[in-house]
Amino acid sequence: QSFKLLGFLDVKNVPCARESVLYGSLGSLVMGLGHFLATSRVRRSCDVAVGGFICTMLGYWFYCRFNLAHQRIRQRMLQEGMKNRILYEGSYLDPEKKQTGSERSDS
């Protein structure tokens, strides 16, 4: 079962959406309750809780997406390296193959 936040954000299928909403709700609870305990102003504490939700959710969203992009880049580089390793293994283009003096003169 899929859950759509605000009607368009599919929390189940969008990377980092679920974690962002969960951390946002936790941040909202902490900031709202903390402000209420400090000031005893209910309306203002609710405002702080909504602001805390938005800030925490967006902060974690950008952090998670940034890390996901880096992970995908590293994965692509690793796949390219593995493909090159398979192509060049055992050939004279293999960077790990130690060349002897006679092989260097032939090239």
C-alpha positions in Angstrom: 0.0 0.0 0.0 1.4 3.3 -1.1 1.1 6.5 1.0 1.0 9.9 -0.7 2.0 12.9 1.3 0.2 16.1 0.2 -1.3 14.1 -2.7 1.8 14.0 -4.8 4.8 12.7 -2.9 4.8 8.9 -3.0 6.6 8.1 0.3 7.0 4.4 -0.5 8.7 4.8 -3.9 10.6 8.1 -3.7 14.1 7.6 -2.2 14.7 9.4 1.1 11.0 10.5 1.4 10.1 8.1 4.2 13.1 8.9 6.3 12.7 12.6 5.8 9.1 12.5 7.0 10.0 10.4 10.0 12.9 12.6 11.0 10.7 15.7 10.3 8.0 14.4 12.7 10.5 13.7 15.3 12.1 17.1 15.0 8.6 18.7 15.1 7.8 16.8 18.3 11.1 17.8 20.0 11.1 21.4 19.0 7.4 22.0 19.7 7.5 20.2 23.1 10.8 21.9 24.0 9.3 25.3 23.2 6.2 24.6 25.1 8.1 23.5 28.2 10.2 26.6 28.0 7.5 29.2 27.4 4.1 27.5 28.1 2.6 29.2 25.0 0.5 26.7 23.1 -0.1 28.5 19.9 3.5 29.6 19.5 4.7 26.1 20.3 2.5 24.7 17.5 4.1 27.3 15.1 7.5 26.2 16.2 6.6 22.6 15.8 5.4 23.2 12.2 8.6 25.1 11.4 10.7 22.4 13.0 9.0 19.8 10.9 9.7 21.7 7.7 13.3 22.5 8.5 14.1 19.0 9.7 12.4 17.3 6.8 14.1 19.5 4.2 17.4 19.3 5.9 17.4 15.5 6.0 16.0 15.4 2.5 18.9 17.3 1.0 21.4 15.4 3.1 20.0 12.0 2.1 19.7 12.9 -1.6 23.3 14.3 -1.6 24.6 11.0 -0.1 22.5 9.0 -2.6 23.9 10.9 -5.5 27.5 10.3 -4.2 26.7 6.6 -3.7 25.4 6.3 -7.3 28.5 8.0 -8.7 30.8 5.6 -6.8 28.7 2.7 -7.9 29.0 3.8 -11.6 32.7 4.3 -11.2 33.1 0.8 -9.7 31.0 -0.8 -12.5 33.1 1.0 -15.1 36.3 -0.2 -13.4 35.1 -3.8 -13.2 34.1 -3.7 -16.9 37.6 -2.4 -17.8 39.2 -5.0 -15.6 37.4 -7.7 -17.5 38.3 -6.2 -20.9 42.0 -5.6 -20.2 42.8 -8.5 -17.9 45.7 -10.5 -19.4 46.3 -8.1 -22.3 49.2 -5.8 -22.7 46.9 -2.9 -21.7 46.4 -4.4 -18.2 47.8 -1.8 -15.7 48.5 -4.4 -13.1 50.5 -6.6 -15.3 54.2 -6.2 -14.6 56.2 -5.7 -17.8 59.6 -7.1 -18.2 62.4 -5.4 -20.1 61.9 -7.5 -23.3 58.1 -6.8 -23.3 58.8 -3.0 -23.1 61.1 -3.1 -26.1 58.5 -4.9 -28.2 55.8 -2.3 -27.5 
